[in-house]
């Protein structure tokens, strides 16, 4: 391998690394106030009435966001997180209506809603 081809290979590799890090920077879109994982949510440990009210509030907020033209047209992922919030809250509400508090779906409803709000 000549010096010229070695330098060319290094330049290509450097470009790929830089392109990858630029894409990774786009993934860091959540404010420090939003949770990264649903396991960070404290909602599942709250009183059942507070859980029920929060699930419904989050569901309604997500539903309104999905119908908001600003959210629909946003280049950020607000619409996606509104949709995920609605899905998670629907599951959590379903479990709750059956007499169970599903910690995973409650945590996801809470966490996904935080992400949605941080991107609105």
N, C-alpha and C positions, 0 to 999 in steps of 0.2 A: 504494500500500500504506500503510495507516494504521500508526501507532506500535503500536497494540494488536495488529494482525495480525503485524507485524514481531517483536514480543516473543514472541508465541505461536509463531511459526516458529522463533525462536531457542531457545525452551524445548524444543520437540519435537526439534530437532537436537541439543541438549545431552543430552537423555534418550537419544537413539539412540547418541551417542558413549559415554556412560557405560555403557549396556547392552552395547555392543560390547566395552568394556574389561573389564567384569566377566566376560564370556565368555572373553576372551583370558587372563585371570588363571587360569582353570581349566585352560588348556593348559599352563601352566608347572608341571607336576606332578612333574617328575623332579628327584631330588636332584642335587647337584653331582657326586656320585660316579658317576652313570650317564651314558652317552654320549648325545649328541644325534643323531649321525650314525654309521652303521656304518663310515665312513671313519676314525673316531677309534680304532677297535679296533687293537690291536697283535698280536692273536692270529694273524692270517695270517702274520706274520713269525717266528713261533716254530717250534721243531722239530716235525716231523710227528707224532711220538708225543705231544707235549704237545697239539697241535691235536686229534688224535683223541680223547684222553682228555677234554679240555675239552668237545668237541662232545657226547660221550656223557653227561658229567656234566650239561651244560646241558639236554640233551634229557630226561634222567630227572627233573631238577628241575622242568622245565616240565610234564612229564606228571603228576608228583605234585601240582603246584600246580593243574592243571586238575581234579584229582579231590578237592581239598581244599575242604570246604564253606565254610570261612572265605573262601577266594579266590573261590569261586563267588558268595557272597552279598555280597561287598565292593562298596561304592559307587565304589571307585576302579577303575582299569582294569587291575588285576593279572591278571584272567582273560584279557583281550584280549592282553596282552603275553606271558602264558604260552602262549597259542595261537600267536602269531606266532613265539615262540621255538621251539616244537616244529616249526613249518613250516620255519623257516630252518635249524634244525639237521638236520632230515631231509634237506633239499636238500644241505647241506654234507657230510653223511655219505654220501649217495649219490654225490656227486662223488668223495669220498675213496675209497670202495669201488671206484670205476672207475679209481683211480690218479691222480686230479687233485686239487689243492687249489684250489678256487674261492674266491678272496679275498673276493669280494662276499658269498657265502653264509656263509662262515666269520665275516666281520665282522658280518653281520646276526645270526647266532646269538649271538655274544658280546654285541653291543650290546643286542639285544632281551632277552637274559637279564638284563643289568644293569638295564634298565628294569623288568622283571618283579620282580626282587628288591627294587628300591627302592620298589615299590608294595605289596609283600606285607604 
